[in-house]
Amino acid sequence: MSANGNNRFNTGHGVSGVFNCANCGRRTRHSGQASESMCRQCDEYTAIENGIVNGGFGDSPEEQAEAEARIEKLMSEVRAKGGNI
Ligand SMILES: [Zn+2]
């Protein structure tokens, strides 16, 4: 018997937006995040991290502290949900 007929079951299409986050590895689904490869929390905290790295908070230590606290919160949310970061 030929195996040709089986390939269509292995394409991964049509799973209603569920995917594994590229950053924390947990299974998640799209819910409005900009990234198509990361979960909502990873998408947000990596964006904030980029802002810090790029000097976006250079004039405001208080805002940077707030941003860092937000990152901590998002990371702990991810860990609580089973993400590995
Ligand atoms: Zn994630």
PDB file of the backbone (N, CA, C, O) and the ligand in Angstrom, with CONECT records:
HET     ZN  A 101       1
ATOM      1  N   MET A   1       0.834  -1.212   0.000  1.00  0.00           N
ATOM      2  CA  MET A   1       0.000   0.000   0.000  1.00  0.00           C
ATOM      3  C   MET A   1       0.867   1.258   0.000  1.00  0.00           C
ATOM      4  O   MET A   1       1.904   1.313   0.661  1.00  0.00           O
ATOM      5  N   SER A   2       0.436   2.240  -0.732  1.00  0.00           N
ATOM      6  CA  SER A   2       1.139   3.529  -0.743  1.00  0.00           C
ATOM      7  C   SER A   2       0.777   4.342   0.498  1.00  0.00           C
ATOM      8  O   SER A   2      -0.335   4.248   1.018  1.00  0.00           O
ATOM      9  N   ALA A   3       1.747   5.150   0.966  1.00  0.00           N
ATOM     10  CA  ALA A   3       1.489   5.987   2.141  1.00  0.00           C
ATOM     11  C   ALA A   3       1.010   7.375   1.745  1.00  0.00           C
ATOM     12  O   ALA A   3       0.783   8.226   2.604  1.00  0.00           O
ATOM     13  N   ASN A   4       0.857   7.602   0.455  1.00  0.00           N
ATOM     14  CA  ASN A   4       0.550   8.956  -0.001  1.00  0.00           C
ATOM     15  C   ASN A   4      -0.680   9.574   0.658  1.00  0.00           C
ATOM     16  O   ASN A   4      -0.700  10.769   0.954  1.00  0.00           O
ATOM     17  N   GLY A   5      -1.677   8.773   0.880  1.00  0.00           N
ATOM     18  CA  GLY A   5      -2.916   9.315   1.385  1.00  0.00           C
ATOM     19  C   GLY A   5      -2.838   9.832   2.811  1.00  0.00           C
ATOM     20  O   GLY A   5      -3.767  10.488   3.282  1.00  0.00           O
ATOM     21  N   ASN A   6      -1.737   9.544   3.510  1.00  0.00           N
ATOM     22  CA  ASN A   6      -1.674   9.906   4.919  1.00  0.00           C
ATOM     23  C   ASN A   6      -1.118  11.297   5.183  1.00  0.00           C
ATOM     24  O   ASN A   6      -1.315  11.848   6.266  1.00  0.00           O
ATOM     25  N   ASN A   7      -0.423  11.871   4.203  1.00  0.00           N
ATOM     26  CA  ASN A   7       0.279  13.117   4.452  1.00  0.00           C
ATOM     27  C   ASN A   7      -0.643  14.258   4.872  1.00  0.00           C
ATOM     28  O   ASN A   7      -0.245  15.127   5.648  1.00  0.00           O
ATOM     29  N   ARG A   8      -1.828  14.257   4.380  1.00  0.00           N
ATOM     30  CA  ARG A   8      -2.714  15.382   4.667  1.00  0.00           C
ATOM     31  C   ARG A   8      -3.007  15.498   6.175  1.00  0.00           C
ATOM     32  O   ARG A   8      -3.415  16.558   6.651  1.00  0.00           O
ATOM     33  N   PHE A   9      -2.800  14.417   6.909  1.00  0.00           N
ATOM     34  CA  PHE A   9      -3.105  14.479   8.348  1.00  0.00           C
ATOM     35  C   PHE A   9      -1.970  15.075   9.170  1.00  0.00           C
ATOM     36  O   PHE A   9      -2.123  15.316  10.368  1.00  0.00           O
ATOM     37  N   ASN A  10      -0.834  15.313   8.526  1.00  0.00           N
ATOM     38  CA  ASN A  10       0.342  15.758   9.283  1.00  0.00           C
ATOM     39  C   ASN A  10       0.770  17.196   8.984  1.00  0.00           C
ATOM     40  O   ASN A  10       1.874  17.602   9.348  1.00  0.00           O
ATOM     41  N   THR A  11      -0.084  17.955   8.334  1.00  0.00           N
ATOM     42  CA  THR A  11       0.321  19.297   7.937  1.00  0.00           C
ATOM     43  C   THR A  11       0.207  20.302   9.082  1.00  0.00           C
ATOM     44  O   THR A  11       0.870  21.339   9.046  1.00  0.00           O
ATOM     45  N   GLY A  12      -0.604  20.028  10.085  1.00  0.00           N
ATOM     46  CA  GLY A  12      -0.743  20.953  11.201  1.00  0.00           C
ATOM     47  C   GLY A  12      -1.688  22.106  10.911  1.00  0.00           C
ATOM     48  O   GLY A  12      -1.848  22.992  11.751  1.00  0.00           O
ATOM     49  N   HIS A  13      -2.310  22.116   9.758  1.00  0.00           N
ATOM     50  CA  HIS A  13      -3.243  23.204   9.454  1.00  0.00           C
ATOM     51  C   HIS A  13      -4.596  22.949  10.115  1.00  0.00           C
ATOM     52  O   HIS A  13      -4.964  21.815  10.421  1.00  0.00           O
ATOM     53  N   GLY A  14      -5.309  24.032  10.320  1.00  0.00           N
ATOM     54  CA  GLY A  14      -6.674  23.899  10.791  1.00  0.00           C
ATOM     55  C   GLY A  14      -6.806  23.534  12.252  1.00  0.00           C
ATOM     56  O   GLY A  14      -7.772  22.876  12.640  1.00  0.00           O
ATOM     57  N   VAL A  15      -5.836  23.957  13.087  1.00  0.00           N
ATOM     58  CA  VAL A  15      -5.926  23.646  14.507  1.00  0.00           C
ATOM     59  C   VAL A  15      -6.361  24.873  15.297  1.00  0.00           C
ATOM     60  O   VAL A  15      -5.976  25.037  16.454  1.00  0.00           O
ATOM     61  N   SER A  16      -7.148  25.719  14.688  1.00  0.00           N
ATOM     62  CA  SER A  16      -7.795  26.867  15.326  1.00  0.00           C
ATOM     63  C   SER A  16      -6.841  27.756  16.103  1.00  0.00           C
ATOM     64  O   SER A  16      -7.149  28.178  17.218  1.00  0.00           O
ATOM     65  N   GLY A  17      -5.684  28.043  15.521  1.00  0.00           N
ATOM     66  CA  GLY A  17      -4.798  29.049  16.090  1.00  0.00           C
ATOM     67  C   GLY A  17      -3.999  28.606  17.295  1.00  0.00           C
ATOM     68  O   GLY A  17      -3.346  29.439  17.924  1.00  0.00           O
ATOM     69  N   VAL A  18      -4.021  27.334  17.642  1.00  0.00           N
ATOM     70  CA  VAL A  18      -3.242  26.864  18.779  1.00  0.00           C
ATOM     71  C   VAL A  18      -1.818  26.561  18.328  1.00  0.00           C
ATOM     72  O   VAL A  18      -1.606  25.933  17.290  1.00  0.00           O
ATOM     73  N   PHE A  19      -0.845  27.014  19.117  1.00  0.00           N
ATOM     74  CA  PHE A  19       0.560  26.796  18.758  1.00  0.00           C
ATOM     75  C   PHE A  19       1.394  26.784  20.022  1.00  0.00           C
ATOM     76  O   PHE A  19       0.913  27.128  21.101  1.00  0.00           O
ATOM     77  N   ASN A  20       2.670  26.380  19.878  1.00  0.00           N
ATOM     78  CA  ASN A  20       3.587  26.427  21.011  1.00  0.00           C
ATOM     79  C   ASN A  20       4.382  27.721  20.951  1.00  0.00           C
ATOM     80  O   ASN A  20       4.963  28.061  19.920  1.00  0.00           O
ATOM     81  N   CYS A  21       4.402  28.439  22.069  1.00  0.00           N
ATOM     82  CA  CYS A  21       5.115  29.712  22.117  1.00  0.00           C
ATOM     83  C   CYS A  21       6.607  29.487  21.841  1.00  0.00           C
ATOM     84  O   CYS A  21       7.225  28.596  22.424  1.00  0.00           O
ATOM     85  N   ALA A  22       7.177  30.301  20.950  1.00  0.00           N
ATOM     86  CA  ALA A  22       8.588  30.152  20.589  1.00  0.00           C
ATOM     87  C   ALA A  22       9.504  30.552  21.741  1.00  0.00           C
ATOM     88  O   ALA A  22      10.678  30.181  21.761  1.00  0.00           O
ATOM     89  N   ASN A  23       8.979  31.297  22.685  1.00  0.00           N
ATOM     90  CA  ASN A  23       9.822  31.787  23.778  1.00  0.00           C
ATOM     91  C   ASN A  23       9.747  30.915  25.028  1.00  0.00           C
ATOM     92  O   ASN A  23      10.780  30.573  25.605  1.00  0.00           O
ATOM     93  N   CYS A  24       8.541  30.553  25.451  1.00  0.00           N
ATOM     94  CA  CYS A  24       8.406  29.789  26.691  1.00  0.00           C
ATOM     95  C   CYS A  24       7.992  28.341  26.435  1.00  0.00           C
ATOM     96  O   CYS A  24       8.037  27.515  27.347  1.00  0.00           O
ATOM     97  N   GLY A  25       7.589  28.029  25.204  1.00  0.00           N
ATOM     98  CA  GLY A  25       7.286  26.656  24.839  1.00  0.00           C
ATOM     99  C   GLY A  25       5.910  26.173  25.230  1.00  0.00           C
ATOM    100  O   GLY A  25       5.525  25.053  24.894  1.00  0.00           O
ATOM    101  N   ARG A  26       5.161  27.006  25.938  1.00  0.00           N
ATOM    102  CA  ARG A  26       3.860  26.494  26.364  1.00  0.00           C
ATOM    103  C   ARG A  26       2.851  26.592  25.229  1.00  0.00           C
ATOM    104  O   ARG A  26       2.968  27.415  24.321  1.00  0.00           O
ATOM    105  N   ARG A  27       1.859  25.721  25.320  1.00  0.00           N
ATOM    106  CA  ARG A  27       0.823  25.664  24.309  1.00  0.00           C
ATOM    107  C   ARG A  27      -0.119  26.831  24.526  1.00  0.00           C
ATOM    108  O   ARG A  27      -0.613  27.039  25.635  1.00  0.00           O
ATOM    109  N   THR A  28      -0.367  27.585  23.483  1.00  0.00           N
ATOM    110  CA  THR A  28      -1.188  28.777  23.639  1.00  0.00           C
ATOM    111  C   THR A  28      -2.001  29.002  22.378  1.00  0.00           C
ATOM    112  O   THR A  28      -1.916  28.223  21.429  1.00  0.00           O
ATOM    113  N   ARG A  29      -2.770  30.042  22.369  1.00  0.00           N
ATOM    114  CA  ARG A  29      -3.539  30.347  21.165  1.00  0.00           C
ATOM    115  C   ARG A  29      -3.502  31.851  20.919  1.00  0.00           C
ATOM    116  O   ARG A  29      -3.186  32.629  21.819  1.00  0.00           O
ATOM    117  N   HIS A  30      -3.818  32.241  19.725  1.00  0.00           N
ATOM    118  CA  HIS A  30      -3.791  33.658  19.390  1.00  0.00           C
ATOM    119  C   HIS A  30      -4.932  34.379  20.089  1.00  0.00           C
ATOM    120  O   HIS A  30      -6.083  33.946  20.041  1.00  0.00           O
ATOM    121  N   SER A  31      -4.595  35.483  20.739  1.00  0.00           N
ATOM    122  CA  SER A  31      -5.628  36.281  21.388  1.00  0.00           C
ATOM    123  C   SER A  31      -5.277  37.747  21.260  1.00  0.00           C
ATOM    124  O   SER A  31      -5.328  38.494  22.238  1.00  0.00           O
ATOM    125  N   GLY A  32      -4.925  38.154  20.073  1.00  0.00           N
ATOM    126  CA  GLY A  32      -4.703  39.577  19.825  1.00  0.00           C
ATOM    127  C   GLY A  32      -3.256  40.031  19.902  1.00  0.00           C
ATOM    128  O   GLY A  32      -2.968  41.201  19.647  1.00  0.00           O
ATOM    129  N   GLN A  33      -2.332  39.132  20.249  1.00  0.00           N
ATOM    130  CA  GLN A  33      -0.934  39.544  20.308  1.00  0.00           C
ATOM    131  C   GLN A  33      -0.385  39.831  18.912  1.00  0.00           C
ATOM    132  O   GLN A  33      -0.869  39.295  17.914  1.00  0.00           O
ATOM    133  N   ALA A  34       0.636  40.688  18.864  1.00  0.00           N
ATOM    134  CA  ALA A  34       1.212  41.061  17.573  1.00  0.00           C
ATOM    135  C   ALA A  34       1.996  39.902  16.973  1.00  0.00           C
ATOM    136  O   ALA A  34       1.975  39.686  15.761  1.00  0.00           O
ATOM    137  N   SER A  35       2.686  39.160  17.828  1.00  0.00           N
ATOM    138  CA  SER A  35       3.548  38.083  17.349  1.00  0.00           C
ATOM    139  C   SER A  35       2.730  36.859  16.966  1.00  0.00           C
ATOM    140  O   SER A  35       1.732  36.534  17.609  1.00  0.00           O
ATOM    141  N   GLU A  36       3.168  36.191  15.917  1.00  0.00           N
ATOM    142  CA  GLU A  36       2.502  34.953  15.529  1.00  0.00           C
ATOM    143  C   GLU A  36       3.228  33.741  16.073  1.00  0.00           C
ATOM    144  O   GLU A  36       2.808  32.608  15.840  1.00  0.00           O
ATOM    145  N   SER A  37       4.326  33.968  16.804  1.00  0.00           N
ATOM    146  CA  SER A  37       5.102  32.828  17.291  1.00  0.00           C
ATOM    147  C   SER A  37       5.222  32.810  18.812  1.00  0.00           C
ATOM    148  O   SER A  37       5.725  31.841  19.382  1.00  0.00           O
ATOM    149  N   MET A  38       4.763  33.881  19.480  1.00  0.00           N
ATOM    150  CA  MET A  38       4.872  33.917  20.941  1.00  0.00           C
ATOM    151  C   MET A  38       3.504  34.138  21.576  1.00  0.00           C
ATOM    152  O   MET A  38       2.601  34.700  20.956  1.00  0.00           O
ATOM    153  N   CYS A  39       3.363  33.685  22.833  1.00  0.00           N
ATOM    154  CA  CYS A  39       2.111  33.887  23.544  1.00  0.00           C
ATOM    155  C   CYS A  39       1.968  35.370  23.912  1.00  0.00           C
ATOM    156  O   CYS A  39       2.908  36.151  23.764  1.00  0.00           O
ATOM    157  N   ARG A  40       0.798  35.735  24.384  1.00  0.00           N
ATOM    158  CA  ARG A  40       0.505  37.140  24.657  1.00  0.00           C
ATOM    159  C   ARG A  40       1.490  37.728  25.673  1.00  0.00           C
ATOM    160  O   ARG A  40       1.969  38.848  25.500  1.00  0.00           O
ATOM    161  N   GLN A  41       1.792  36.966  26.740  1.00  0.00           N
ATOM    162  CA  GLN A  41       2.675  37.472  27.780  1.00  0.00           C
ATOM    163  C   GLN A  41       4.103  37.654  27.257  1.00  0.00           C
ATOM    164  O   GLN A  41       4.729  38.689  27.488  1.00  0.00           O
ATOM    165  N   CYS A  42       4.611  36.637  26.549  1.00  0.00           N
ATOM    166  CA  CYS A  42       5.975  36.734  26.013  1.00  0.00           C
ATOM    167  C   CYS A  42       6.061  37.858  24.995  1.00  0.00           C
ATOM    168  O   CYS A  42       7.039  38.604  24.959  1.00  0.00           O
ATOM    169  N   ASP A  43       5.040  37.973  24.178  1.00  0.00           N
ATOM    170  CA  ASP A  43       5.002  39.034  23.181  1.00  0.00           C
ATOM    171  C   ASP A  43       5.132  40.386  23.857  1.00  0.00           C
ATOM    172  O   ASP A  43       5.887  41.247  23.405  1.00  0.00           O
ATOM    173  N   GLU A  44       4.389  40.570  24.949  1.00  0.00           N
ATOM    174  CA  GLU A  44       4.397  41.873  25.611  1.00  0.00           C
ATOM    175  C   GLU A  44       5.708  42.120  26.354  1.00  0.00           C
ATOM    176  O   GLU A  44       6.287  43.201  26.245  1.00  0.00           O
ATOM    177  N   TYR A  45       6.184  41.120  27.114  1.00  0.00           N
ATOM    178  CA  TYR A  45       7.362  41.413  27.920  1.00  0.00           C
ATOM    179  C   TYR A  45       8.630  41.546  27.075  1.00  0.00           C
ATOM    180  O   TYR A  45       9.530  42.310  27.425  1.00  0.00           O
ATOM    181  N   THR A  46       8.706  40.801  25.959  1.00  0.00           N
ATOM    182  CA  THR A  46       9.876  40.975  25.097  1.00  0.00           C
ATOM    183  C   THR A  46       9.842  42.347  24.421  1.00  0.00           C
ATOM    184  O   THR A  46      10.887  42.949  24.173  1.00  0.00           O
ATOM    185  N   ALA A  47       8.633  42.837  24.127  1.00  0.00           N
ATOM    186  CA  ALA A  47       8.531  44.179  23.544  1.00  0.00           C
ATOM    187  C   ALA A  47       8.992  45.233  24.547  1.00  0.00           C
ATOM    188  O   ALA A  47       9.688  46.182  24.183  1.00  0.00           O
ATOM    189  N   ILE A  48       8.600  45.062  25.820  1.00  0.00           N
ATOM    190  CA  ILE A  48       9.021  46.012  26.856  1.00  0.00           C
ATOM    191  C   ILE A  48      10.535  45.942  27.038  1.00  0.00           C
ATOM    192  O   ILE A  48      11.210  46.965  27.157  1.00  0.00           O
ATOM    193  N   GLU A  49      11.062  44.697  27.059  1.00  0.00           N
ATOM    194  CA  GLU A  49      12.514  44.517  27.190  1.00  0.00           C
ATOM    195  C   GLU A  49      13.264  45.239  26.076  1.00  0.00           C
ATOM    196  O   GLU A  49      14.279  45.893  26.313  1.00  0.00           O
ATOM    197  N   ASN A  50      12.742  45.109  24.852  1.00  0.00           N
ATOM    198  CA  ASN A  50      13.368  45.799  23.730  1.00  0.00           C
ATOM    199  C   ASN A  50      13.377  47.299  23.959  1.00  0.00           C
ATOM    200  O   ASN A  50      14.361  47.979  23.670  1.00  0.00           O
ATOM    201  N   GLY A  51      12.266  47.807  24.484  1.00  0.00           N
ATOM    202  CA  GLY A  51      12.185  49.233  24.760  1.00  0.00           C
ATOM    203  C   GLY A  51      13.263  49.670  25.736  1.00  0.00           C
ATOM    204  O   GLY A  51      13.876  50.724  25.567  1.00  0.00           O
ATOM    205  N   ILE A  52      13.495  48.847  26.766  1.00  0.00           N
ATOM    206  CA  ILE A  52      14.523  49.176  27.755  1.00  0.00           C
ATOM    207  C   ILE A  52      15.910  49.114  27.111  1.00  0.00           C
ATOM    208  O   ILE A  52      16.720  50.026  27.275  1.00  0.00           O
ATOM    209  N   VAL A  53      16.172  48.027  26.375  1.00  0.00           N
ATOM    210  CA  VAL A  53      17.478  47.844  25.735  1.00  0.00           C
ATOM    211  C   VAL A  53      17.770  48.989  24.773  1.00  0.00           C
ATOM    212  O   VAL A  53      18.911  49.433  24.645  1.00  0.00           O
ATOM    213  N   ASN A  54      16.725  49.459  24.100  1.00  0.00           N
ATOM    214  CA  ASN A  54      16.913  50.527  23.126  1.00  0.00           C
ATOM    215  C   ASN A  54      16.954  51.911  23.764  1.00  0.00           C
ATOM    216  O   ASN A  54      16.995  52.921  23.062  1.00  0.00           O
ATOM    217  N   GLY A  55      16.944  51.956  25.087  1.00  0.00           N
ATOM    218  CA  GLY A  55      17.043  53.243  25.776  1.00  0.00           C
ATOM    219  C   GLY A  55      15.746  54.012  25.823  1.00  0.00           C
ATOM    220  O   GLY A  55      15.753  55.219  26.064  1.00  0.00           O
ATOM    221  N   GLY A  56      14.637  53.344  25.598  1.00  0.00           N
ATOM    222  CA  GLY A  56      13.343  54.015  25.565  1.00  0.00           C
ATOM    223  C   GLY A  56      12.942  54.659  26.878  1.00  0.00           C
ATOM    224  O   GLY A  56      12.081  55.539  26.905  1.00  0.00           O
ATOM    225  N   PHE A  57      13.571  54.219  27.983  1.00  0.00           N
ATOM    226  CA  PHE A  57      13.217  54.782  29.287  1.00  0.00           C
ATOM    227  C   PHE A  57      14.370  55.583  29.873  1.00  0.00           C
ATOM    228  O   PHE A  57      14.396  55.865  31.072  1.00  0.00           O
ATOM    229  N   GLY A  58      15.305  55.942  29.035  1.00  0.00           N
ATOM    230  CA  GLY A  58      16.520  56.599  29.497  1.00  0.00           C
ATOM    231  C   GLY A  58      16.287  57.849  30.330  1.00  0.00           C
ATOM    232  O   GLY A  58      17.085  58.161  31.214  1.00  0.00           O
ATOM    233  N   ASP A  59      15.206  58.565  30.059  1.00  0.00           N
ATOM    234  CA  ASP A  59      14.958  59.825  30.765  1.00  0.00           C
ATOM    235  C   ASP A  59      14.136  59.628  32.021  1.00  0.00           C
ATOM    236  O   ASP A  59      13.958  60.569  32.794  1.00  0.00           O
ATOM    237  N   SER A  60      13.636  58.438  32.238  1.00  0.00           N
ATOM    238  CA  SER A  60      12.707  58.253  33.343  1.00  0.00           C
ATOM    239  C   SER A  60      12.961  56.947  34.088  1.00  0.00           C
ATOM    240  O   SER A  60      12.401  55.906  33.745  1.00  0.00           O
ATOM    241  N   PRO A  61      13.806  57.013  35.106  1.00  0.00           N
ATOM    242  CA  PRO A  61      14.078  55.804  35.902  1.00  0.00           C
ATOM    243  C   PRO A  61      12.805  55.219  36.502  1.00  0.00           C
ATOM    244  O   PRO A  61      12.693  54.003  36.658  1.00  0.00           O
ATOM    245  N   GLU A  62      11.843  56.081  36.839  1.00  0.00           N
ATOM    246  CA  GLU A  62      10.606  55.569  37.444  1.00  0.00           C
ATOM    247  C   GLU A  62       9.818  54.744  36.436  1.00  0.00           C
ATOM    248  O   GLU A  62       9.303  53.674  36.761  1.00  0.00           O
ATOM    249  N   GLU A  63       9.728  55.252  35.208  1.00  0.00           N
ATOM    250  CA  GLU A  63       9.009  54.499  34.185  1.00  0.00           C
ATOM    251  C   GLU A  63       9.723  53.193  33.872  1.00  0.00           C
ATOM    252  O   GLU A  63       9.086  52.171  33.617  1.00  0.00           O
ATOM    253  N   GLN A  64      11.052  53.234  33.893  1.00  0.00           N
ATOM    254  CA  GLN A  64      11.799  52.000  33.627  1.00  0.00           C
ATOM    255  C   GLN A  64      11.555  50.988  34.741  1.00  0.00           C
ATOM    256  O   GLN A  64      11.408  49.795  34.475  1.00  0.00           O
ATOM    257  N   ALA A  65      11.510  51.455  35.979  1.00  0.00           N
ATOM    258  CA  ALA A  65      11.238  50.550  37.098  1.00  0.00           C
ATOM    259  C   ALA A  65       9.854  49.936  36.950  1.00  0.00           C
ATOM    260  O   ALA A  65       9.656  48.755  37.233  1.00  0.00           O
ATOM    261  N   GLU A  66       8.902  50.745  36.508  1.00  0.00           N
ATOM    262  CA  GLU A  66       7.554  50.232  36.282  1.00  0.00           C
ATOM    263  C   GLU A  66       7.556  49.173  35.182  1.00  0.00           C
ATOM    264  O   GLU A  66       6.901  48.137  35.292  1.00  0.00           O
ATOM    265  N   ALA A  67       8.308  49.459  34.119  1.00  0.00           N
ATOM    266  CA  ALA A  67       8.396  48.519  33.003  1.00  0.00           C
ATOM    267  C   ALA A  67       9.023  47.206  33.460  1.00  0.00           C
ATOM    268  O   ALA A  67       8.579  46.127  33.068  1.00  0.00           O
ATOM    269  N   GLU A  68      10.057  47.308  34.291  1.00  0.00           N
ATOM    270  CA  GLU A  68      10.716  46.092  34.778  1.00  0.00           C
ATOM    271  C   GLU A  68       9.778  45.287  35.671  1.00  0.00           C
ATOM    272  O   GLU A  68       9.777  44.056  35.634  1.00  0.00           O
ATOM    273  N   ALA A  69       8.985  45.986  36.470  1.00  0.00           N
ATOM    274  CA  ALA A  69       8.015  45.299  37.316  1.00  0.00           C
ATOM    275  C   ALA A  69       6.962  44.586  36.466  1.00  0.00           C
ATOM    276  O   ALA A  69       6.514  43.485  36.788  1.00  0.00           O
ATOM    277  N   ARG A  70       6.582  45.249  35.372  1.00  0.00           N
ATOM    278  CA  ARG A  70       5.606  44.653  34.451  1.00  0.00           C
ATOM    279  C   ARG A  70       6.192  43.388  33.810  1.00  0.00           C
ATOM    280  O   ARG A  70       5.491  42.389  33.648  1.00  0.00           O
ATOM    281  N   ILE A  71       7.463  43.436  33.451  1.00  0.00           N
ATOM    282  CA  ILE A  71       8.120  42.261  32.879  1.00  0.00           C
ATOM    283  C   ILE A  71       8.107  41.120  33.885  1.00  0.00           C
ATOM    284  O   ILE A  71       7.782  39.984  33.540  1.00  0.00           O
ATOM    285  N   GLU A  72       8.462  41.426  35.136  1.00  0.00           N
ATOM    286  CA  GLU A  72       8.471  40.395  36.182  1.00  0.00           C
ATOM    287  C   GLU A  72       7.094  39.750  36.310  1.00  0.00           C
ATOM    288  O   GLU A  72       6.972  38.531  36.425  1.00  0.00           O
ATOM    289  N   LYS A  73       6.062  40.587  36.288  1.00  0.00           N
ATOM    290  CA  LYS A  73       4.703  40.089  36.446  1.00  0.00           C
ATOM    291  C   LYS A  73       4.335  39.167  35.281  1.00  0.00           C
ATOM    292  O   LYS A  73       3.770  38.091  35.478  1.00  0.00           O
ATOM    293  N   LEU A  74       4.669  39.610  34.056  1.00  0.00           N
ATOM    294  CA  LEU A  74       4.344  38.799  32.882  1.00  0.00           C
ATOM    295  C   LEU A  74       5.092  37.475  32.906  1.00  0.00           C
ATOM    296  O   LEU A  74       4.540  36.428  32.566  1.00  0.00           O
ATOM    297  N   MET A  75       6.384  37.536  33.320  1.00  0.00           N
ATOM    298  CA  MET A  75       7.168  36.303  33.368  1.00  0.00           C
ATOM    299  C   MET A  75       6.603  35.346  34.404  1.00  0.00           C
ATOM    300  O   MET A  75       6.570  34.138  34.169  1.00  0.00           O
ATOM    301  N   SER A  76       6.156  35.861  35.548  1.00  0.00           N
ATOM    302  CA  SER A  76       5.623  34.956  36.561  1.00  0.00           C
ATOM    303  C   SER A  76       4.279  34.385  36.117  1.00  0.00           C
ATOM    304  O   SER A  76       3.930  33.258  36.470  1.00  0.00           O
ATOM    305  N   GLU A  77       3.520  35.174  35.334  1.00  0.00           N
ATOM    306  CA  GLU A  77       2.275  34.638  34.755  1.00  0.00           C
ATOM    307  C   GLU A  77       2.582  33.465  33.835  1.00  0.00           C
ATOM    308  O   GLU A  77       1.921  32.427  33.881  1.00  0.00           O
ATOM    309  N   VAL A  78       3.605  33.652  32.995  1.00  0.00           N
ATOM    310  CA  VAL A  78       3.983  32.588  32.060  1.00  0.00           C
ATOM    311  C   VAL A  78       4.397  31.336  32.830  1.00  0.00           C
ATOM    312  O   VAL A  78       3.984  30.225  32.498  1.00  0.00           O
ATOM    313  N   ARG A  79       5.223  31.534  33.868  1.00  0.00           N
ATOM    314  CA  ARG A  79       5.685  30.369  34.645  1.00  0.00           C
ATOM    315  C   ARG A  79       4.509  29.679  35.322  1.00  0.00           C
ATOM    316  O   ARG A  79       4.456  28.451  35.388  1.00  0.00           O
ATOM    317  N   ALA A  80       3.559  30.477  35.827  1.00  0.00           N
ATOM    318  CA  ALA A  80       2.392  29.903  36.494  1.00  0.00           C
ATOM    319  C   ALA A  80       1.562  29.073  35.531  1.00  0.00           C
ATOM    320  O   ALA A  80       0.887  28.125  35.934  1.00  0.00           O
ATOM    321  N   LYS A  81       1.617  29.437  34.248  1.00  0.00           N
ATOM    322  CA  LYS A  81       0.850  28.712  33.234  1.00  0.00           C
ATOM    323  C   LYS A  81       1.633  27.560  32.636  1.00  0.00           C
ATOM    324  O   LYS A  81       1.142  26.876  31.738  1.00  0.00           O
ATOM    325  N   GLY A  82       2.850  27.335  33.124  1.00  0.00           N
ATOM    326  CA  GLY A  82       3.621  26.184  32.657  1.00  0.00           C
ATOM    327  C   GLY A  82       4.688  26.534  31.630  1.00  0.00           C
ATOM    328  O   GLY A  82       5.324  25.641  31.071  1.00  0.00           O
ATOM    329  N   GLY A  83       4.893  27.824  31.375  1.00  0.00           N
ATOM    330  CA  GLY A  83       5.916  28.229  30.434  1.00  0.00           C
ATOM    331  C   GLY A  83       7.306  28.065  31.032  1.00  0.00           C
ATOM    332  O   GLY A  83       7.471  28.103  32.252  1.00  0.00           O
ATOM    333  N   ASN A  84       8.292  27.887  30.183  1.00  0.00           N
ATOM    334  CA  ASN A  84       9.658  27.652  30.625  1.00  0.00           C
ATOM    335  C   ASN A  84      10.554  28.827  30.260  1.00  0.00           C
ATOM    336  O   ASN A  84      11.174  28.842  29.197  1.00  0.00           O
ATOM    337  N   ILE A  85      10.615  29.823  31.165  1.00  0.00           N
ATOM    338  CA  ILE A  85      11.498  30.973  30.961  1.00  0.00           C
ATOM    339  C   ILE A  85      12.205  31.311  32.259  1.00  0.00           C
ATOM    340  O   ILE A  85      12.997  32.252  32.304  1.00  0.00           O
TER     341      ILE A  85
HETATM  342 ZN    ZN A 101       5.318  32.430  25.848  1.00  0.00          ZN2+
END
